[in-house]
Amino acid sequence: MNDNSGDPFGNRDATAQFSIGVNAGAIRYQVSSDGEYHRFYSGAVQGAAINSSGITLPGGGTPLGYYQETTWTTTFSGARSISTTFRLVRVGKMVTMSQTTQNTHGNAVTNDWFRSGDTVPAGFRAALPGWNTPITITNPDGLNGLGELYYDYMTALIHIRRIGIGTTTWVSGQNCGWQPICVSWTVAN
C-alpha cells in the first residue's frame, strides 16, 4: 500500500491504495483513512464501493446491505416421501433457491402432489401472498413435462404440482418427481 500523493486519478481523500498495473490501466483498491469506505477501480472507472451502508455496484442505487446464505433440507410428502436439499442465497431483498440434491424420481405411493415438510427458513420467505413458477417434472410415462413450484405465503411451505395434463397430482404406482430447481423471489425486508 502507498499514499496517494502520486495518484493519477486525483483521489486525494484516500490515504492508502494498492494498484496492479500502470496509471490508466491499473486495477486499484482504495481505503479511506478512517476506514469508512473501500473502493475498487478498473482504470479510472469506479466499480464496487463498500461502506457502512453496504456494497454499492457501479451506477449507484441502493446499497446491497444484506447477504445471507443457508442450506435447507426438507422432506417432501404427498405423492411419495422425498428428502432433498436446497441452497438459499439472499442478496439485499432477492433470494435464489437452487436444489443441490439431484434424484427426486420414483413411483408415487398415493394420488397427490408434493409439499415440503418444513417451512422455508426465516429471512428467506417470499413477500408475495403466493406465487408459482414453472418447473420441469417427471410424468408417469417417465418423460419430462410441465409442473409448477408453488410458494404458500400463509404456511411458508413449497408445493410441487403437475400442470397442463388434466390433473395436478401424480397417480399412485406411476413415475413421479422433478428436475433440479432454481428459482428466485423477493422478501419483504
MIDOSE-1310 file (N, C-alpha, C; in nm, 2 decimals, decimal comma, always signed):
residues 189
mndn	+0,09/-0,12/+0,00/+0,00/+0,00/+0,00/+0,09/+0,12/+0,00; +0,04/+0,23/-0,06/+0,11/+0,35/-0,06/+0,02/+0,47/-0,04; +0,08/+0,59/-0,02/-0,01/+0,70/-0,01/-0,05/+0,74/-0,15; -0,15/+0,84/-0,16/-0,20/+0,87/-0,29/-0,14/+1,00/-0,35
sgdp	-0,02/+1,04/-0,30/+0,04/+1,17/-0,34/+0,07/+1,16/-0,49; +0,09/+1,05/-0,55/+0,11/+1,04/-0,69/-0,01/+0,98/-0,77; -0,12/+0,98/-0,71/-0,24/+0,92/-0,77/-0,28/+1,00/-0,90; -0,27/+0,93/-1,01/-0,31/+1,00/-1,14/-0,45/+1,03/-1,15
fgnr	-0,54/+0,97/-1,07/-0,68/+0,99/-1,08/-0,73/+1,11/-0,99; -0,65/+1,17/-0,91/-0,69/+1,29/-0,84/-0,77/+1,25/-0,71; -0,76/+1,13/-0,66/-0,84/+1,09/-0,55/-0,76/+1,12/-0,42; -0,77/+1,25/-0,37/-0,68/+1,29/-0,26/-0,74/+1,26/-0,13
data	-0,87/+1,21/-0,12/-0,93/+1,18/+0,01/-0,89/+1,04/+0,06; -0,83/+0,96/-0,02/-0,79/+0,83/+0,02/-0,64/+0,84/+0,07; -0,62/+0,77/+0,18/-0,48/+0,77/+0,23/-0,40/+0,65/+0,20; -0,47/+0,54/+0,15/-0,40/+0,42/+0,12/-0,46/+0,36/+0,00
qfsi	-0,38/+0,30/-0,09/-0,43/+0,23/-0,20/-0,33/+0,12/-0,25; -0,38/+0,03/-0,32/-0,30/-0,07/-0,38/-0,33/-0,08/-0,53; -0,23/-0,08/-0,61/-0,25/-0,08/-0,76/-0,18/-0,19/-0,82; -0,24/-0,25/-0,92/-0,18/-0,35/-1,01/-0,19/-0,29/-1,15
gvna	-0,08/-0,27/-1,21/-0,08/-0,21/-1,35/-0,02/-0,07/-1,34; -0,03/+0,00/-1,45/+0,03/+0,13/-1,46/-0,08/+0,23/-1,49; -0,08/+0,34/-1,41/-0,17/+0,46/-1,43/-0,31/+0,42/-1,48; -0,35/+0,46/-1,60/-0,48/+0,45/-1,65/-0,53/+0,30/-1,66
gair	-0,44/+0,21/-1,68/-0,47/+0,07/-1,69/-0,48/-0,01/-1,56; -0,45/+0,06/-1,45/-0,44/+0,00/-1,32/-0,57/-0,05/-1,27; -0,56/-0,16/-1,20/-0,67/-0,21/-1,12/-0,63/-0,16/-0,98; -0,72/-0,09/-0,91/-0,69/-0,03/-0,78/-0,79/-0,06/-0,68
yqvs	-0,74/-0,06/-0,55/-0,82/-0,07/-0,44/-0,78/+0,04/-0,35; -0,88/+0,12/-0,30/-0,86/+0,23/-0,21/-0,93/+0,21/-0,08; -0,87/+0,26/+0,03/-0,94/+0,26/+0,16/-0,92/+0,40/+0,22; -1,03/+0,46/+0,28/-1,01/+0,59/+0,34/-0,94/+0,58/+0,47
sdge	-0,88/+0,69/+0,51/-0,80/+0,69/+0,64/-0,88/+0,65/+0,76; -1,01/+0,68/+0,76/-1,10/+0,64/+0,87/-1,16/+0,50/+0,85; -1,13/+0,43/+0,74/-1,19/+0,30/+0,71/-1,33/+0,31/+0,67; -1,39/+0,42/+0,65/-1,53/+0,44/+0,62/-1,57/+0,38/+0,48
yhrf	-1,48/+0,39/+0,39/-1,51/+0,33/+0,26/-1,40/+0,25/+0,20; -1,43/+0,17/+0,11/-1,34/+0,09/+0,03/-1,39/+0,10/-0,11; -1,30/+0,13/-0,21/-1,34/+0,14/-0,35/-1,25/+0,06/-0,44; -1,31/+0,01/-0,54/-1,24/-0,07/-0,64/-1,25/-0,01/-0,78
ysga	-1,14/+0,00/-0,85/-1,14/+0,07/-0,98/-1,07/-0,02/-1,08; -1,12/+0,00/-1,21/-1,05/-0,06/-1,32/-1,02/+0,06/-1,41; -0,89/+0,09/-1,42/-0,85/+0,22/-1,48/-0,91/+0,33/-1,40; -0,97/+0,43/-1,47/-1,03/+0,54/-1,40/-1,18/+0,52/-1,36
vqga	-1,23/+0,40/-1,39/-1,37/+0,38/-1,37/-1,39/+0,31/-1,23; -1,48/+0,37/-1,15/-1,50/+0,30/-1,02/-1,60/+0,19/-1,04; -1,56/+0,08/-0,97/-1,65/-0,04/-0,97/-1,73/-0,04/-0,84; -1,72/-0,15/-0,77/-1,79/-0,16/-0,64/-1,73/-0,07/-0,53
ains	-1,82/-0,02/-0,44/-1,77/+0,05/-0,33/-1,84/-0,01/-0,20; -1,76/-0,01/-0,10/-1,81/-0,07/+0,03/-1,80/+0,04/+0,14; -1,91/+0,06/+0,21/-1,91/+0,15/+0,32/-2,01/+0,09/+0,43; -2,03/+0,17/+0,53/-2,12/+0,12/+0,64/-2,26/+0,09/+0,60
sgit	-2,30/+0,14/+0,48/-2,44/+0,11/+0,43/-2,45/-0,02/+0,36; -2,33/-0,07/+0,31/-2,33/-0,19/+0,24/-2,24/-0,18/+0,12; -2,27/-0,27/+0,02/-2,20/-0,27/-0,11/-2,28/-0,20/-0,21; -2,22/-0,10/-0,28/-2,28/-0,03/-0,39/-2,21/-0,07/-0,52
lpgg	-2,29/-0,11/-0,62/-2,23/-0,15/-0,75/-2,23/-0,03/-0,84; -2,15/-0,04/-0,96/-2,15/+0,07/-1,05/-2,29/+0,12/-1,09; -2,30/+0,25/-1,10/-2,43/+0,31/-1,14/-2,51/+0,35/-1,02; -2,45/+0,33/-0,90/-2,52/+0,38/-0,78/-2,63/+0,29/-0,74
gtpl	-2,74/+0,36/-0,68/-2,85/+0,28/-0,64/-2,84/+0,25/-0,49; -2,94/+0,17/-0,45/-2,94/+0,13/-0,30/-2,83/+0,03/-0,28; -2,76/+0,06/-0,17/-2,65/-0,04/-0,13/-2,71/-0,18/-0,10; -2,63/-0,28/-0,14/-2,67/-0,42/-0,10/-2,62/-0,44/+0,04
gyyq	-2,71/-0,40/+0,13/-2,68/-0,40/+0,27/-2,70/-0,54/+0,34; -2,73/-0,64/+0,27/-2,77/-0,77/+0,34/-2,72/-0,88/+0,25; -2,65/-0,98/+0,31/-2,61/-1,10/+0,24/-2,63/-1,22/+0,34; -2,69/-1,32/+0,30/-2,70/-1,44/+0,38/-2,72/-1,56/+0,30
ettw	-2,66/-1,67/+0,34/-2,69/-1,80/+0,27/-2,70/-1,91/+0,37; -2,78/-2,01/+0,33/-2,80/-2,13/+0,41/-2,83/-2,25/+0,33; -2,82/-2,36/+0,39/-2,86/-2,49/+0,33/-2,99/-2,53/+0,40; -3,09/-2,57/+0,32/-3,22/-2,61/+0,37/-3,25/-2,75/+0,32
tttf	-3,26/-2,85/+0,42/-3,30/-2,98/+0,38/-3,44/-3,01/+0,43; -3,53/-3,05/+0,34/-3,67/-3,08/+0,38/-3,71/-3,21/+0,32; -3,81/-3,27/+0,38/-3,86/-3,39/+0,32/-4,00/-3,36/+0,27; -4,02/-3,38/+0,14/-4,14/-3,36/+0,07/-4,23/-3,48/+0,10
sgar	-4,36/-3,45/+0,12/-4,45/-3,56/+0,14/-4,56/-3,54/+0,03; -4,65/-3,64/+0,03/-4,76/-3,63/-0,07/-4,76/-3,75/-0,16; -4,72/-3,73/-0,29/-4,72/-3,84/-0,38/-4,62/-3,95/-0,33; -4,51/-3,91/-0,27/-4,42/-4,00/-0,20/-4,33/-3,92/-0,12
sist	-4,25/-3,98/-0,04/-4,16/-3,91/+0,05/-4,02/-3,89/-0,02; -3,98/-3,76/-0,03/-3,85/-3,73/-0,10/-3,78/-3,63/-0,01; -3,66/-3,67/+0,04/-3,57/-3,57/+0,11/-3,48/-3,51/+0,01; -3,48/-3,37/+0,01/-3,39/-3,30/-0,08/-3,34/-3,18/-0,01
tfrl	-3,23/-3,13/-0,07/-3,15/-3,02/-0,01/-3,15/-2,90/-0,11; -3,17/-2,78/-0,06/-3,16/-2,66/-0,14/-3,06/-2,57/-0,08; -3,00/-2,49/-0,16/-2,91/-2,38/-0,12/-2,98/-2,25/-0,14; -3,00/-2,17/-0,04/-3,07/-2,04/-0,04/-2,97/-1,93/-0,02
vrvg	-2,97/-1,83/-0,12/-2,88/-1,72/-0,11/-2,96/-1,59/-0,12; -2,94/-1,51/-0,02/-3,01/-1,38/-0,02/-2,91/-1,26/-0,03; -2,93/-1,18/-0,13/-2,86/-1,06/-0,15/-2,96/-0,94/-0,16; -2,95/-0,85/-0,06/-3,05/-0,75/-0,05/-3,18/-0,81/-0,02
kmvt	-3,28/-0,79/-0,11/-3,41/-0,85/-0,09/-3,44/-0,96/-0,19; -3,34/-1,00/-0,27/-3,35/-1,11/-0,37/-3,30/-1,24/-0,31; -3,38/-1,34/-0,32/-3,35/-1,48/-0,27/-3,34/-1,57/-0,40; -3,24/-1,65/-0,40/-3,23/-1,76/-0,51/-3,22/-1,89/-0,44
msqt	-3,31/-1,98/-0,47/-3,31/-2,12/-0,42/-3,27/-2,21/-0,53; -3,16/-2,29/-0,51/-3,12/-2,39/-0,60/-3,11/-2,53/-0,53; -3,16/-2,63/-0,60/-3,16/-2,76/-0,55/-3,02/-2,82/-0,56; -2,97/-2,88/-0,46/-2,84/-2,95/-0,46/-2,85/-3,10/-0,47
tqnt	-2,97/-3,15/-0,43/-2,99/-3,30/-0,44/-3,05/-3,32/-0,58; -3,00/-3,42/-0,65/-3,03/-3,44/-0,79/-3,15/-3,53/-0,81; -3,16/-3,65/-0,75/-3,25/-3,75/-0,78/-3,38/-3,74/-0,70; -3,49/-3,70/-0,76/-3,62/-3,70/-0,69/-3,72/-3,79/-0,76
hgna	-3,68/-3,88/-0,84/-3,77/-3,97/-0,92/-3,80/-4,10/-0,85; -3,92/-4,15/-0,87/-3,96/-4,28/-0,82/-4,11/-4,29/-0,84; -4,17/-4,40/-0,79/-4,31/-4,42/-0,81/-4,39/-4,36/-0,70; -4,50/-4,30/-0,74/-4,59/-4,24/-0,64/-4,66/-4,35/-0,56
vtnd	-4,68/-4,32/-0,43/-4,74/-4,42/-0,34/-4,89/-4,38/-0,32; -4,93/-4,26/-0,36/-5,06/-4,21/-0,34/-5,09/-4,11/-0,45; -5,22/-4,08/-0,48/-5,26/-3,98/-0,57/-5,25/-3,84/-0,50; -5,14/-3,77/-0,53/-5,12/-3,64/-0,46/-5,01/-3,56/-0,54
wfrs	-4,98/-3,44/-0,49/-4,87/-3,36/-0,53/-4,77/-3,36/-0,42; -4,66/-3,28/-0,42/-4,56/-3,28/-0,32/-4,57/-3,15/-0,24; -4,55/-3,16/-0,11/-4,54/-3,04/-0,02/-4,42/-3,06/+0,07; -4,35/-2,95/+0,10/-4,23/-2,95/+0,18/-4,28/-2,98/+0,33
gdtv	-4,20/-3,06/+0,40/-4,23/-3,09/+0,54/-4,19/-2,98/+0,63; -4,11/-2,89/+0,59/-4,06/-2,78/+0,67/-4,08/-2,65/+0,60; -4,09/-2,54/+0,68/-4,11/-2,41/+0,62/-3,98/-2,36/+0,57; -3,99/-2,27/+0,47/-3,87/-2,20/+0,41/-3,81/-2,13/+0,53
pagf	-3,68/-2,13/+0,55/-3,62/-2,06/+0,67/-3,66/-1,91/+0,68; -3,67/-1,87/+0,80/-3,70/-1,72/+0,83/-3,59/-1,64/+0,76; -3,62/-1,53/+0,71/-3,52/-1,44/+0,65/-3,52/-1,47/+0,50; -3,57/-1,58/+0,45/-3,57/-1,62/+0,31/-3,72/-1,63/+0,26
raal	-3,81/-1,60/+0,34/-3,95/-1,62/+0,30/-4,00/-1,51/+0,20; -4,08/-1,55/+0,10/-4,12/-1,46/+0,00/-4,22/-1,35/+0,05; -4,22/-1,23/-0,01/-4,30/-1,12/+0,03/-4,44/-1,13/-0,03; -4,46/-1,20/-0,14/-4,58/-1,21/-0,21/-4,68/-1,31/-0,14
pgwn	-4,81/-1,29/-0,15/-4,91/-1,38/-0,09/-4,90/-1,52/-0,14; -4,85/-1,55/-0,25/-4,84/-1,68/-0,30/-4,80/-1,67/-0,45; -4,71/-1,75/-0,50/-4,68/-1,74/-0,64/-4,64/-1,88/-0,69; -4,64/-1,89/-0,82/-4,60/-2,02/-0,88/-4,50/-1,99/-0,99
tpit	-4,41/-2,08/-1,02/-4,32/-2,07/-1,13/-4,31/-2,20/-1,20; -4,30/-2,21/-1,33/-4,29/-2,33/-1,40/-4,16/-2,41/-1,37; -4,17/-2,54/-1,36/-4,05/-2,62/-1,34/-4,07/-2,75/-1,43; -3,96/-2,82/-1,45/-3,97/-2,95/-1,53/-4,00/-3,06/-1,43
itnp	-4,10/-3,14/-1,46/-4,14/-3,25/-1,37/-4,12/-3,38/-1,45; -4,13/-3,50/-1,38/-4,13/-3,63/-1,45/-4,28/-3,67/-1,45; -4,32/-3,70/-1,58/-4,46/-3,75/-1,60/-4,46/-3,90/-1,57; -4,58/-3,96/-1,56/-4,60/-4,10/-1,54/-4,53/-4,19/-1,64
dgln	-4,52/-4,14/-1,76/-4,45/-4,21/-1,87/-4,30/-4,21/-1,86; -4,25/-4,13/-1,76/-4,10/-4,12/-1,74/-4,04/-4,01/-1,82; -4,12/-3,94/-1,91/-4,07/-3,83/-1,98/-4,09/-3,70/-1,90; -4,01/-3,60/-1,94/-4,03/-3,47/-1,87/-4,16/-3,40/-1,92
glge	-4,21/-3,32/-1,83/-4,33/-3,24/-1,85/-4,33/-3,11/-1,78; -4,44/-3,04/-1,78/-4,45/-2,91/-1,72/-4,52/-2,92/-1,58; -4,45/-2,86/-1,48/-4,51/-2,86/-1,35/-4,49/-2,72/-1,29; -4,53/-2,70/-1,17/-4,51/-2,57/-1,11/-4,46/-2,59/-0,96
lyyd	-4,38/-2,50/-0,92/-4,34/-2,48/-0,78/-4,43/-2,37/-0,73; -4,51/-2,40/-0,62/-4,60/-2,30/-0,57/-4,55/-2,27/-0,42; -4,54/-2,14/-0,40/-4,50/-2,10/-0,26/-4,62/-2,05/-0,19; -4,66/-2,11/-0,08/-4,77/-2,08/+0,00/-4,73/-1,98/+0,11
ymta	-4,77/-1,85/+0,09/-4,73/-1,75/+0,19/-4,78/-1,77/+0,33; -4,90/-1,82/+0,34/-4,96/-1,84/+0,47/-4,88/-1,95/+0,56; -4,83/-2,05/+0,49/-4,77/-2,16/+0,56/-4,61/-2,16/+0,54; -4,56/-2,08/+0,45/-4,42/-2,08/+0,41/-4,37/-2,22/+0,36
lihi	-4,46/-2,29/+0,31/-4,43/-2,43/+0,25/-4,42/-2,42/+0,10; -4,34/-2,51/+0,04/-4,33/-2,52/-0,10/-4,41/-2,64/-0,15; -4,49/-2,62/-0,26/-4,57/-2,73/-0,32/-4,52/-2,75/-0,46; -4,51/-2,87/-0,50/-4,47/-2,91/-0,64/-4,59/-2,99/-0,70
rrig	-4,64/-2,93/-0,81/-4,76/-2,99/-0,88/-4,74/-3,01/-1,03; -4,81/-3,10/-1,08/-4,82/-3,12/-1,23/-4,92/-3,01/-1,28; -4,89/-2,97/-1,40/-4,99/-2,88/-1,47/-5,00/-2,91/-1,61; -5,11/-2,87/-1,67/-5,13/-2,89/-1,82/-5,15/-3,03/-1,86
igtt	-5,18/-3,12/-1,77/-5,21/-3,26/-1,82/-5,33/-3,32/-1,75; -5,43/-3,23/-1,72/-5,56/-3,27/-1,67/-5,57/-3,29/-1,52; -5,45/-3,30/-1,45/-5,46/-3,31/-1,31/-5,33/-3,25/-1,24; -5,34/-3,21/-1,12/-5,23/-3,15/-1,05/-5,15/-3,26/-0,97
twvs	-5,21/-3,38/-0,96/-5,15/-3,48/-0,88/-5,08/-3,59/-0,97; -4,99/-3,66/-0,91/-4,94/-3,78/-0,97/-5,03/-3,90/-0,92; -5,03/-4,01/-1,00/-5,11/-4,12/-0,97/-5,03/-4,23/-0,90; -5,09/-4,29/-0,80/-5,02/-4,40/-0,73/-4,97/-4,51/-0,82
gqnc	-4,84/-4,55/-0,80/-4,78/-4,65/-0,88/-4,71/-4,60/-1,01; -4,73/-4,47/-1,04/-4,67/-4,42/-1,16/-4,55/-4,33/-1,13; -4,46/-4,32/-1,23/-4,33/-4,24/-1,21/-4,37/-4,10/-1,17; -4,29/-4,04/-1,08/-4,31/-3,90/-1,04/-4,18/-3,84/-0,99
gwqp	-4,18/-3,71/-0,99/-4,06/-3,64/-0,94/-4,04/-3,51/-1,02; -3,92/-3,45/-1,01/-3,89/-3,32/-1,08/-3,75/-3,31/-1,11; -3,71/-3,23/-1,20/-3,57/-3,20/-1,24/-3,52/-3,09/-1,14; -3,39/-3,08/-1,12/-3,33/-2,98/-1,03/-3,39/-2,84/-1,05
icvs	-3,42/-2,78/-0,94/-3,49/-2,65/-0,94/-3,40/-2,54/-0,91; -3,42/-2,42/-0,98/-3,35/-2,30/-0,94/-3,45/-2,19/-0,96; -3,50/-2,12/-0,86/-3,60/-2,01/-0,86/-3,55/-1,90/-0,78; -3,61/-1,78/-0,81/-3,58/-1,66/-0,73/-3,70/-1,59/-0,69
wtva	-3,70/-1,51/-0,58/-3,81/-1,43/-0,54/-3,76/-1,32/-0,45; -3,84/-1,23/-0,41/-3,81/-1,12/-0,32/-3,87/-1,14/-0,18; -3,80/-1,08/-0,08/-3,85/-1,08/+0,05/-3,90/-0,94/+0,09; -3,98/-0,94/+0,19/-4,04/-0,81/+0,24/-3,94/-0,71/+0,29
n	-3,85/-0,77/+0,38/-3,75/-0,68/+0,44/-3,62/-0,76/+0,47
